[in-house]
Structure formats: C-alpha cells, structure tokens
Amino acid sequence: MATQQKASDERISQFDHNLLPELSALLGLDAGQLAKELEEKEQKERAKMQKGYNSQMRSEAKRLKTFVTYEPYSSWIPQEMAASGFYFTGVKSGIQCFCCSLILFGAGLTRLPIEDHKRFHPDCGFILNKDVGNIAKYDIRVKNLKSRLRGGKMRYQEEEARLASFRNWPFYVQGISPCVLSEAGFVFTAEFMEAQRL
C-alpha cells in the first residue's frame, strides 16, 4: 500500500523554524540544533512504528480511551486529538492517525491537531470526510425494524445470492468474512451497516 511506504519514509518537522533564532537568543542555546536532534529521534521512533490503516481505532471513543495513560506533553487535549483521528501510541508522546498513519510527537501552541493533520497529510481519507469507517463519539445508529430485503426473502434462498449481497462490504470491516456470514444465512443490506439473518 502506497500510504504505508510514504508514512515510513516521510520526514515531519513540527517546529516553527522561524521562531528558533528568537528562542536561541532567549534561552542562550542553539535551539536550531536542539530541534534537529529532536526531529532525528522522532524520525527513528516513527520508523519503528506500525503503519497502515488501523481498524481497531476507528471509534473516536476507543481512541479517546488510549489517552488515559497520556502525560500532558502538549497544549492539545485528548478530546481534540481523538476527534482529529489520533490515538495515543504509548511511545513517548506519539499520536497516530488510524487512517493514514500520520505520527506526531508534538503540538503547536497556536494550531489545533486537525490543522497539523491537514498540513502533513491533506490526502488522508479521514480529513477528506470519506467513508473510512470512523465512528464518531456521538454517532447513533438506529435499526429500522420494519426494513425488508429488496426483492423479498425468497431471492436470498441460495448462498450465491447471499454472498453477492456483500459486494459493497466496507474495506474497514475486518475479522468477519462475508463468506462465513453468507454460509450462516446472512445477507448484507448496507442500509445501516448490518447483516441480517433470514
């Protein structure tokens, strides 16, 4: 997957390099050199981390729970980070997007996490509001009890027909095979992201 390779090779600089000379004068040290050293360490940590879509972190509530052990390294609050697609990796102050694998280790004082996400990965499906399986914190799904299968139940008597109903099965649903579901008598309605048993 191209996103996986891109995530491991990319170099990210979260420092505002325009402010480093002022910071150097204020602190009496070479802030540029310090920033460079920190960026190198962060890049090594990024290279070690798993890349790719993380279906386990699709839920904003689940992402938020990862911040229980998060030490407040930044001005960003866990709710902002989880709402921006990030979860806490457990490695230093690292946060990672469940969709595009963007890994950040710091926060801007004047920028929100969603702004850094857009800045470094503007092509992320989550940022572009594509259906990447995100489950928002307050997402409520209601099942229509009166819904009927199109074409009537007789249409799905054969397993081939049931299996064919899964052609639009979302890519982010992992751990459940459409083959197993169709064998068990289920069809995919796509109406509420549900499989119904005949």
C-alpha positions as CSV (number, residue, x, y, z in Angstrom):
1,M,0.0,0.0,0.0
2,A,1.5,3.4,-1.0
3,T,0.4,5.1,2.2
4,Q,2.4,2.6,4.3
5,Q,5.6,3.3,2.4
6,K,5.0,7.1,2.4
7,A,4.4,7.1,6.2
8,S,7.7,5.4,7.0
9,D,9.8,7.5,4.6
10,E,8.4,10.9,5.2
11,R,10.2,13.5,7.4
12,I,8.0,15.7,9.5
13,S,9.1,18.9,11.2
14,Q,6.6,20.2,13.7
15,F,8.9,23.0,14.8
16,D,8.3,26.6,13.7
17,H,11.8,27.2,12.4
18,N,11.1,31.0,12.1
19,L,10.9,31.2,15.9
20,L,14.1,29.2,16.6
21,P,16.5,32.1,16.3
22,E,14.5,34.1,18.9
23,L,14.3,31.1,21.1
24,S,18.0,30.6,20.9
25,A,18.7,34.2,22.0
26,L,16.1,33.9,24.8
27,L,17.5,30.6,26.2
28,G,21.1,31.1,25.4
29,L,21.4,27.9,23.4
30,D,21.2,26.7,19.8
31,A,17.5,26.0,19.5
32,G,18.0,25.0,15.8
33,Q,20.5,22.3,16.7
34,L,18.2,21.1,19.6
35,A,15.2,21.0,17.2
36,K,17.3,19.0,14.7
37,E,18.3,16.4,17.3
38,L,14.7,16.0,18.5
39,E,13.5,15.6,14.9
40,E,16.1,12.8,14.3
41,K,15.0,11.0,17.5
42,E,11.3,11.3,16.5
43,Q,12.1,10.1,13.0
44,K,13.7,6.9,14.4
45,E,10.7,6.3,16.5
46,R,8.4,6.8,13.5
47,A,10.3,4.2,11.5
48,K,9.8,1.6,14.2
49,M,6.0,2.1,14.4
50,Q,3.4,0.0,12.6
51,K,2.0,1.7,9.6
52,G,-1.2,1.4,7.7
53,Y,-4.9,1.6,8.4
54,N,-5.8,0.6,12.0
55,S,-9.3,-0.8,12.1
56,Q,-9.1,-1.2,15.8
57,M,-9.0,2.6,16.3
58,R,-12.0,3.5,14.1
59,S,-14.0,4.5,17.1
60,E,-13.4,8.0,18.5
61,A,-14.4,6.8,21.9
62,K,-11.8,4.0,21.7
63,R,-9.2,6.5,20.5
64,L,-10.0,8.7,23.5
65,K,-9.6,5.8,25.9
66,T,-5.9,5.4,24.8
67,F,-5.1,8.8,26.3
68,V,-5.8,7.5,29.9
69,T,-2.0,7.0,30.3
70,Y,-1.0,10.0,28.2
71,E,1.2,12.5,30.0
72,P,0.2,16.1,29.1
73,Y,3.2,16.8,26.9
74,S,1.3,19.4,24.8
75,S,-1.3,22.0,24.7
76,W,-3.6,19.7,22.8
77,I,-6.3,17.9,24.9
78,P,-7.1,14.2,24.4
79,Q,-10.7,15.1,23.1
80,E,-9.2,17.2,20.3
81,M,-6.7,14.6,19.3
82,A,-9.2,11.7,19.3
83,A,-11.7,13.8,17.3
84,S,-8.9,14.6,14.8
85,G,-8.4,10.8,14.1
86,F,-5.5,10.3,16.5
87,Y,-4.9,7.8,19.2
88,F,-2.0,7.6,21.7
89,T,0.6,5.1,20.6
90,G,2.2,4.7,24.1
91,V,5.6,5.6,22.6
92,K,6.8,8.8,24.2
93,S,4.2,11.5,23.3
94,G,3.4,9.9,19.9
95,I,-0.1,10.1,18.5
96,Q,-1.1,8.4,15.3
97,C,-4.0,8.7,12.8
98,F,-5.9,5.4,12.5
99,C,-6.5,6.1,8.8
100,C,-3.3,7.5,7.2
101,S,-0.7,6.5,9.9
102,L,0.5,10.1,10.4
103,I,2.6,10.1,13.6
104,L,3.1,13.3,15.5
105,F,5.2,13.8,18.6
106,G,4.5,17.4,19.5
107,A,1.9,20.1,19.4
108,G,1.7,23.6,18.1
109,L,0.7,26.2,20.6
110,T,-1.3,28.1,18.0
111,R,-2.6,25.2,15.9
112,L,-5.1,22.5,16.6
113,P,-4.4,18.8,16.0
114,I,-6.8,18.8,13.0
115,E,-4.8,21.6,11.4
116,D,-1.5,19.7,11.7
117,H,-3.3,16.6,10.3
118,K,-4.4,18.6,7.3
119,R,-0.9,20.2,7.0
120,F,1.0,17.0,6.9
121,H,-1.5,14.6,5.3
122,P,-4.1,16.6,3.3
123,D,-4.9,13.5,1.3
124,C,-6.0,11.4,4.4
125,G,-9.4,9.9,3.8
126,F,-10.5,10.9,7.4
127,I,-9.5,14.5,6.7
128,L,-11.4,14.5,3.4
129,N,-14.5,13.2,5.1
130,K,-14.5,9.9,3.1
131,D,-16.2,6.8,4.5
132,V,-13.1,5.3,6.2
133,G,-15.1,3.6,8.9
134,N,-14.7,6.4,11.5
135,I,-17.3,6.0,14.3
136,A,-17.8,9.5,15.8
137,K,-18.2,9.8,19.5
138,Y,-21.9,10.6,19.4
139,D,-22.7,8.5,16.3
140,I,-26.1,6.9,16.9
141,R,-27.2,4.1,14.7
142,V,-30.9,3.2,14.6
143,K,-32.1,0.0,13.1
144,N,-35.3,0.2,11.2
145,L,-37.2,-2.9,12.4
146,K,-39.6,-2.7,9.5
147,S,-37.0,-2.9,6.8
148,R,-37.3,-5.7,4.4
149,L,-34.8,-7.1,2.0
150,R,-35.1,-5.9,-1.6
151,G,-36.6,-8.5,-3.9
152,G,-38.1,-10.4,-0.9
153,K,-36.5,-13.1,1.2
154,M,-37.0,-15.8,-1.5
155,R,-34.3,-14.1,-3.6
156,Y,-31.7,-15.0,-1.0
157,Q,-32.5,-18.7,-0.6
158,E,-29.3,-19.6,-2.4
159,E,-26.0,-19.0,-0.8
160,E,-24.6,-17.4,-4.0
161,A,-27.2,-14.7,-3.8
162,R,-26.5,-14.1,-0.2
163,L,-22.8,-13.8,-0.9
164,A,-23.4,-11.4,-3.8
165,S,-25.2,-9.1,-1.4
166,F,-21.8,-8.4,0.3
167,R,-20.2,-6.8,-2.8
168,N,-20.3,-3.4,-1.2
169,W,-18.9,-4.8,2.1
170,P,-16.7,-1.9,3.6
171,F,-12.9,-2.4,3.4
172,Y,-12.5,-1.5,7.1
173,V,-14.6,-4.4,8.4
174,Q,-12.0,-6.9,9.4
175,G,-12.3,-10.2,11.3
176,I,-15.7,-11.1,9.8
177,S,-15.7,-12.8,6.4
178,P,-18.7,-12.3,4.0
179,C,-18.3,-16.0,3.1
180,V,-18.8,-17.1,6.7
181,L,-21.8,-14.8,7.1
182,S,-23.5,-15.9,3.9
183,E,-23.0,-19.6,4.8
184,A,-24.7,-18.8,8.1
185,G,-27.7,-17.3,6.3
186,F,-26.9,-13.6,6.5
187,V,-27.2,-11.0,3.8
188,F,-25.7,-7.5,3.7
189,T,-28.2,-4.8,3.4
190,A,-25.8,-1.8,3.6
191,E,-28.6,0.2,4.9
192,F,-27.3,0.5,8.5
193,M,-24.1,-1.3,8.0
194,E,-25.7,-4.5,9.2
195,A,-26.0,-8.1,8.2
196,Q,-29.5,-9.6,8.6
197,R,-30.3,-13.2,9.2
198,L,-33.0,-14.7,7.0
